[in-house]
Every structure is written in C-alpha cells, then in structure tokens.
C-alpha cells in the first residue's frame, strides 16, 4: 500500500446513486482524496439493483457538490447521468479506460457490495478494466470467503487502510422519520433535504405511533430496532425497504389489547387466546397491519407476528426482525454484547445465541412453545 505522504497517480472511481450523499460518503471520499491524486465520483440515474431513485438527478448532484466542496482532486463526473440506457459499471469502466489510456483504474466499493458481486453485469469486463479498492464498512466484515468470491470472478483487489462509516440510504430515511437527519447527513445536506421535502417515505409512522398509543420509550426502541435491522437485512440480501416497514411497525400492537383491537374491527383466530399477555402484541400488531393498515406483504406481516418468539425455519426477513428487536443498541441486559458479537459473525449464529439466551433465562418449562421449538430446530442445524 502506498504511503499517505505520496498520493497515487492511479485513478479511483466511486459510483453509486448517492440518494442521498451521506456523511459516510463524505468520509470515504476524504479518505480516497488522501490516497489518490484523482478521484472520480460517478452518480448513476438508477442503480440496476433498484427500481427508482428517491431524489432527482439535479437534487443528488447538488448534494454531492455540498459534500465534495473543498476536496482537492475529487471530481463529480456525470457520464452515467448523461448517457442513454441502463447504468452498468462495466460500461463506465470502459469509458474511463478510453478517457485515460495507460492509467491504472481502481473501482472503489464498500465491503457490503462484495456480498452480491456476482450479480453485477459483465464482471469479466469489469475485472479486466479495474482493480477493486475495498473499504471496510461497519457490520460487513471482509472475509476470506468474500475475497475468494471476488478472485473467482477474476478481480484483483486492494483492501483500504481506513474504515468506512455507517449511513445507508435506508438509514437516512429512518432518521428523517425520527426528525434526526443529521445522524447521517452533513448540515448542508440535511438542510437541503428538509427544504426540499426529500426522503419522507417513513414519516407516516409518526401518525401511526400516535394512533395506537405508542409511548416515547417504545418509539425510541422501534427506531433503534429499524436502524439495526436494515444493516442486518443487507447482510442476508433482504430488501431493506421491506425490512424497514416490518421493523418500524413491529411493536405497533404493544399498547393495544385484544379487546381494543376487536373494537377497531380486527378479528383473530383462536390462537391468540393461548398466548401469554407479554407476547400477544406481536399477533395483535400483525393483524393491525393486515386488517387496518392494508399491508399486503405477507412476509413483512409474518416477520412482525414472530418477532417476540421466533419459530422453526424462519425466513431471512423473520430472522432480521427477531434479532434486531433482541440486540438493538438500546438493549442493555446482561449478555447482550455477546449476542451482538455472535451476530457480527453470522446471522444464524446470532439467532441461535439469542434463542439459547431465552431458554436460559426463561426456562424450558415456562418458555412459549414456538421459542423452544425454534431453539431445538436451530441447535440441530448448527
């Protein structure tokens, strides 16, 4: 690795939707500018992995200008915004190869991007055009397995000697709903987002929290769970928007009794009558979502239904909501740090550790049957 005292003459390209550009993007670009003479930031129209962008290209460009202002050697390149057709990285790399013949190209990406690297179009042409420059990101460890995958696709790579920060687009949208966009956005970008009314997709939950009598402490827990859960979702390739819906609403039934829900028009089958009162809110919340809120996504509803107990053979979405609720940063029970470390290793390891913790502290005789069944199931699968 080159010295920080000597900037590399090679060119590094950093692409993405930047929807919006976050503090994490700014920090990463600053790190690149300290190591490369020329850094090209390439915003795309729409990522091939997304159906639409949240803000317009003009908005995203303006916010990018805010975070790159004063960064020597950092250029915003509109090649992907200007060209017709779908944005694919291999086309962009071919463009830069032609624009800078003889120059070595690096393609910068956060470590989370390695998880689905094989889904990128024409990785063979990408690998010929550029070397990967991988920046470690929180919750996404760079494992030998992931590096082996990159190598098997033909890529050469370097791992950056600095770490990235948290701050995905999903986390921004949650923080806007919380009224705290400055968690992940610079002051200028946060002001711009507020003035333009951007990224308000989850603000509807505020009215729902009021409607269903959520206490502030439970609202804080729900937001913390959502921030924790969207990071977990990306690790297991669960759509973060769908996960955020389940995470933000997972406790919507916390202060609603069965009788209250029935007065609202919710109908239950007989299963709820056999459930202990402390876990009924999950069943109530799931049926509120289905019958009162009109949510049709069954996987989201079922993730809310099972978030307190777990069950055998959970879907990735169900695992995410169960674990995020268990280990979110506001939880401070004895042993929670051990569960967080287990989850950092793998979602399944964290899941088993959480179920084992429930068995240990509640006892098999007192435990709700679904939780014990889940524990036995995942213990057997280990």
N, C-alpha and C positions, 0 to 999 in steps of 0.2 A: 504494500500500500504506500502511496506517495505521502510525502511529508506535508503537513499543513502549511509549512513555510514556503512550499513550492507548489503553485497551482498547476494542475494538469492541463496540457494543451488539448487533451481529448475533449470531445463534445458529449454532454449528457442531455438526454431528452426525458422530460417528465410530463406525461399526458394524463388526462382524466376529464371528467365532466366539470369538476370544481363547482359543484352545485350544492352548497356554496364553497368558496375557498375558506378554509378554516385556519385557526392558529397552528394546527398540526401541519397543514400545507406550508404555512409561512416558515415554521421552524425547519421543516425538511429542506425547503428551498434555500434557507440561510446556510444550512449545513452543506448543501451542494455548492453554493457560491464560495464557500471557504475552501473547496477542494478542486473546483473546475473553473477555468477562465470563462468558459461559455456554457451557459445553462439555458435550454430552450423549454419553455412551458407551453404545452400544446393542448388547449381546451378543445374538446370534441363537441359535435352537435348533440348526439345521443350515444351513450355507450351501447355496444352490441348486446350487453347484458342487462340493459334497462329498456323499458318501454317508452319512457318520455323523460324529458328534463323538467325540473321544477321551475327554474327561472329562465328567462330568455337569454340568448347568447349575449345581448348587449348588457344585461344586468351582470352576468357572470364575468364578462370582460372588465367591467368597471370595478367589480370587487377584486378581481385579480390584480388590477392596477394598484389598488389600495395596499394589498399585502406585499407586492413586489417593489413598491416605491422605495428608491434608495439602495436597492440591492445591485451592486456592481456585477456586470456580466450576465444578469438574468434578463432574458428576452421573452416576451409573450409572442408566440407565433400562431397566426390564425389559419394555417394551412387546412386543418380539418374543418373549421367553420366555413371556409370559403369554397371548398370543393363540393361537387355534387355527389350524391350517393352515400351509402353507409360508411361510417368511420371504422376502419380496421387498422390496427397498429402496423401490420406488415407494409401497408401502402405508405404510411407516414415514414417508416424507416427507409423505404426505398427512395422517397422524396429527399430525405436528408442525406442519404448516401450519394445521390446525384448532385445535391447542392454543395456538398463538402467532400469531393473526391479525395481519397487518400487519408482522410481523417478517421480515427478510431471512434466509433459511436458506442455510447452506453445508454441503455434504457433503464431508467430508474423506476422501481416499484416498491411499495411496502410489502412486508413479509406476508400479509394476508392474501396478496394476489397469487402467491405460489399455490394456494390450495386448489384453484381451478385453472391452473396454467394450461392444462391440456385442452381446455375448451376454446382457447384463443384460435382464431382463424390463421392458417398457414404459419404455424410455429416454425416450420422448416425454413421459410424465408426470413422470419424474424431472427432466428438463430444465426443465419448467415450474415445478417446485416448489423447485428449489435450484440454486445455483451450485457448481461443483466447486472444491474447495480442494485442490490437488495438492501433496503433499510429495515432493520428490525422494528416491529410495531408491538405495543402492549397487547398481550393475550394471544399473540400469534408467533410462537417460538419457531425459529428456523431449525428444523430437524433434519437429520441425515436423510430421512425418507423424502422430505420435500426437495432437498437439494439433489437427491438421486433422481427424482422425477424430472427436474429441470435438465439434468445431464442426459437422461434418456431421451428427451425431446431435442437434444442436440445443442443446448445452450451452454456457453461458458458463462461464468458469473464471478462477481466480487461481492462480498458482504461489507456494507458500510461500517466504518469505525465510529458511528454515532447512532443513537436510537431515535426513532420517531415518537410522536405523542398520540394520545387518544383524540378522536374528533372526526367521526364519520358523518355523512350527510343525515343518516337516521338519528344519530345522537343530537345533531343540531336541531332537527325538527322537534325532538322531545324537549330539548332545553328551551326552545321558543315557546312551547306549550306551558312550560314551567314558569315562563316570564324571566328566564335567565339565559338569554342568548350569548352573553359574554363568557359563559363557561367554555365555549369552543370557538368564538369569533372575536377578532380584534375589534377595538372600539369603533373604528370607522365602518367596518363591515356590519357590525351589529346595528349601528345607527341606520345604515343603508337598508338593511333587511327590515327594520321596524318601519321606516318611512315608506318603503315600497310594499309593505304588507306581504312579505315573502315567507315561505316555509311554515305556513299555519295549518298544515294538514291535521295535526293532532290537537289543536286548540279546542276542538269540540268536547274533549274530555272534561274540561273545567265545568261546563254546564251539567254534564252527567254526574260528576262527583257531588255537585250541589244537590241535584235532583234526588240522588239516592243516599244522601245524608253522610257522606264520607267525612271523617274527622281529618284535621290537618295532618296529624301524625301518619294516618293511613295514606293520605295523598302523597306525602313525602316518601313513604315506603314504595308506593306504586311507581313514582318517577324514578327512584333509585333502582328498583327492580327492572324497569324498562331499559335504563342505560346499561345495566349489567347484562341484560338478556340479549340486546341486539348484537353485542360483541360475541356472545356465545353462539347466536344464530349464524353468524358469518362463518364460524369455525366448522359448522356442520351443514353448511350450504342450505340453510333455511332462509327464505326471503325475509329480510329484516323488516319490511313494512308490515307484512302479515304478522310477524312475531311481535312487533311493537303494538299492534292492535290488541293481541291477547295479553301482553304484558301490562299495558296501561289499564286494561279493564279486568285484570284477573281478580281483583278484590271489590268489584262493583257491587257485589251482594253482601259485603261484610256486615253492614248495619241494617239489612233488610231481613225480617223474619219470614218464615214460610207463609204465615198468615197475612203479613203485609203484602208479600208478592202476589198472593192469591187475590187480594183486594184490587191489585193493579191489573189483574186479568191473566196472571201467569198460572198455568196448570202443570202439575207434577204427577209423575207416576208414583207408585208406592215405595220406590227405593229410598227416597229421602227420609221416610219415617223411621227407617232403621239406622240412620246415620247419627252419630253424636253431634250435639249442637255446635261444638267448635269447628267442625269441618263442613257443616251444611252450607256455608256461604259460597263454597265453590259450585255446588249444584244449583243454588239459587242464582248465582251470577251467570252461569252458563245459560240458564233458561231465560233470564232477563235479556241477555244478548240475543238469543234466538227469537223470543216471542215479543219483546218490547222494542228492541233496538233494530230489529230486522237484519241482523248479521246472518249471512248465508254460508259463510266459510266454516264447514263442519270441523276442519282440523283446528281452527282457531277456537271454536266453541269447546271442543273436547279437551284442548290444552288447558282451558280455564277450569273445566269440570274436574280434571285430575290433578290440579296443581298442589293441593294440600296432601294428597295421599299417595300419588303415584299409582302405577299398576304394572302388571307384566307387559312386556313387549310394547313399550311406549314408542310413539313416533318421535322423530327428531324435534319437532315443534313441542311436543309434550315434555320431553326431557329439558328443553331450553327453559320453558316457563317454570317447571318444577324446581330446577336448580337455581335459576335466577332469584326466585322467591326465597329460597333457602339461604343463599350466600351473599345477597346484595350487600353493598358496603355499610348500610346502617345496621345490619345484624351484628350483635356483639356477644352472642352466647359462647360459653367455653367450647373450644374446639373448632370454631368456625374458620379460623385461619388455616387449619389443617385441611378442611374441606375445600377451601379456595385453592390451596396448593395442589390438591388432588385434581381439581377441575382444570387447572392450568396444564396438567399433563395430558388429560383427555376428558372429554365429556362423560364417557361411560365410567371412568374411574371415579370422577366426582359424584356421579349419580349413585354408584354403589356405596361410596363413603357416606353420603347423605342418608341413604336408606338404612345403612348399618347404624348410623348415629341415632336415628329414630327408634330402631329396635332396642338399642342400648338404653336409651333414656326413658322410653315409654314402657318397654317390656312386651314380650310376645303376647302375653295374656290380655293386655289392655289395648294392644295395637289394632287399628282398623284393619280388617282382613285384606283389603286391597294392598295396603302398605307391606304387610308381611308377605303376601304373595309376590309382590314386586321384588322384595329383598331376596327371597328364595330364588326367584327367576334369574336375577342378575348375578347372584352369587354362583349359581350353577353355570352361567355363561362365561364367567371370568376365566 
